[in-house]
Amino acid sequence: MQLSDWSALRVSLYVAFGATAWIALPAIGAGWFLSRRRWPVRAIWETVFAFPLVLPPVVTGFAVLLLCSPRGPLSAIWNALGVTTAFTPYGAMIAAGIVAFPLLARSAAAGFDAVDQKLVAAAAGFGAGPMLIARSIVL
């Protein structure tokens, strides 16, 4: 492999790990939210979470580019953090995270749906607190 091949691999891994790091907790929380709440507007939330998957990649990329550009609506946040996002690995992390968010949220929701609620009720009946139940049974 040439040096440029290793550079591309390094940037790809950097973007993949960075995107995973910033969406992991919010996506798992969204999966729990989708799994535990049953109400009529759940379909609306599922639709909002799935937008990056159903829109063409060009539309998603253009929206991310507009949001992350130096004159975009989020430019004040990026400038305060001292981060340049457009056409940088940070921008690629944001774009990859936005596209991967619904995949992780749906996978987490399916995992939370698979937890037997009888086990949760039994643990609560034996005096386990919510954090112990979450850590030892649900997760």
C-alpha positions as CSV (number, residue, x, y, z in Angstrom):
1,M,0.0,0.0,0.0
2,Q,1.1,3.5,-0.7
3,L,1.3,6.3,1.7
4,S,-1.8,7.9,0.3
5,D,-3.8,4.7,0.9
6,W,-2.8,4.7,4.6
7,S,-3.8,8.4,4.8
8,A,-7.3,7.7,3.4
9,L,-7.7,4.7,5.7
10,R,-6.6,6.9,8.7
11,V,-9.1,9.6,7.8
12,S,-11.9,7.1,7.3
13,L,-11.3,5.4,10.7
14,Y,-11.1,8.9,12.3
15,V,-14.4,9.9,10.8
16,A,-16.1,6.6,11.6
17,F,-15.0,6.6,15.3
18,G,-15.8,10.3,15.7
19,A,-19.3,9.9,14.3
20,T,-19.9,6.9,16.4
21,A,-18.7,8.7,19.5
22,W,-21.0,11.7,19.1
23,I,-24.2,9.8,18.2
24,A,-23.9,6.7,20.5
25,L,-25.7,8.1,23.6
26,P,-28.3,10.2,21.8
27,A,-29.2,7.4,19.4
28,I,-29.5,4.8,22.3
29,G,-31.6,7.3,24.2
30,A,-33.8,7.8,21.1
31,G,-34.1,4.0,20.8
32,W,-35.2,3.8,24.4
33,F,-37.7,6.6,23.8
34,L,-39.1,4.9,20.7
35,S,-39.3,1.5,22.5
36,R,-40.8,2.6,25.8
37,R,-43.4,5.1,24.7
38,R,-46.6,4.1,23.0
39,W,-48.7,7.0,21.8
40,P,-50.3,8.2,18.6
41,V,-47.4,10.6,17.7
42,R,-44.8,7.8,17.8
43,A,-45.1,7.4,14.0
44,I,-44.2,11.1,13.6
45,W,-41.0,10.6,15.8
46,E,-40.0,7.5,13.8
47,T,-40.5,9.5,10.6
48,V,-38.3,12.3,11.9
49,F,-35.6,9.9,13.0
50,A,-35.7,8.1,9.6
51,F,-35.4,11.3,7.4
52,P,-31.7,10.9,6.7
53,L,-32.3,7.4,5.4
54,V,-35.2,8.1,3.1
55,L,-33.9,11.3,1.6
56,P,-31.5,11.0,-1.2
57,P,-27.8,11.3,-0.1
58,V,-27.4,14.4,-2.1
59,V,-30.2,16.2,-0.2
60,T,-28.8,15.1,3.2
61,G,-25.3,16.1,2.2
62,F,-26.5,19.5,0.9
63,A,-28.4,20.1,4.1
64,V,-25.4,19.3,6.2
65,L,-23.2,21.5,4.1
66,L,-25.7,24.4,4.5
67,L,-25.9,23.9,8.3
68,C,-22.1,23.6,8.7
69,S,-21.0,26.3,6.3
70,P,-19.2,29.4,7.6
71,R,-22.3,31.4,6.9
72,G,-24.8,28.8,7.9
73,P,-27.3,28.9,10.8
74,L,-25.0,26.9,13.1
75,S,-21.8,28.9,12.3
76,A,-21.9,30.7,15.6
77,I,-21.7,27.4,17.5
78,W,-18.8,26.2,15.3
79,N,-17.0,29.5,15.6
80,A,-17.3,29.5,19.4
81,L,-15.8,26.0,19.5
82,G,-13.1,27.1,17.1
83,V,-14.0,24.3,14.6
84,T,-14.1,24.5,10.9
85,T,-16.6,22.0,9.6
86,A,-17.2,22.5,5.9
87,F,-15.0,20.2,3.8
88,T,-13.1,18.9,6.8
89,P,-13.1,15.6,8.7
90,Y,-15.3,17.2,11.4
91,G,-17.9,17.9,8.7
92,A,-17.6,14.3,7.5
93,M,-18.2,13.2,11.1
94,I,-21.3,15.3,11.4
95,A,-22.6,14.0,8.1
96,A,-21.8,10.3,8.9
97,G,-23.4,10.7,12.3
98,I,-26.6,12.2,10.9
99,V,-26.9,9.3,8.4
100,A,-26.0,6.6,11.0
101,F,-28.2,8.0,13.8
102,P,-31.5,6.4,12.6
103,L,-29.7,3.1,12.1
104,L,-28.4,3.0,15.6
105,A,-31.7,4.3,17.1
106,R,-33.8,1.6,15.3
107,S,-31.3,-1.1,16.4
108,A,-31.4,0.1,20.0
109,A,-35.2,0.2,19.9
110,A,-35.4,-3.3,18.6
111,G,-33.0,-4.4,21.4
112,F,-35.0,-2.6,24.1
113,D,-38.2,-4.2,22.7
114,A,-36.7,-7.6,23.0
115,V,-36.2,-7.2,26.8
116,D,-38.7,-9.4,28.6
117,Q,-40.8,-7.0,30.8
118,K,-41.5,-9.9,33.2
119,L,-37.8,-9.8,34.1
120,V,-37.9,-6.1,34.7
121,A,-41.1,-6.4,36.9
122,A,-39.5,-9.3,38.8
123,A,-36.4,-7.3,39.5
124,A,-38.4,-4.3,40.7
125,G,-40.5,-6.6,42.8
126,F,-37.3,-7.8,44.5
127,G,-36.3,-4.2,45.3
128,A,-33.9,-3.4,42.5
129,G,-33.8,0.3,41.7
130,P,-34.2,1.7,38.2
131,M,-30.4,2.1,37.6
132,L,-29.7,-1.5,38.7
133,I,-32.5,-2.7,36.4
134,A,-31.2,-0.7,33.5
135,R,-27.6,-1.8,34.0
136,S,-28.1,-5.5,34.8
137,I,-31.2,-6.4,32.8
138,V,-32.0,-3.9,30.0
139,L,-28.4,-3.1,28.9
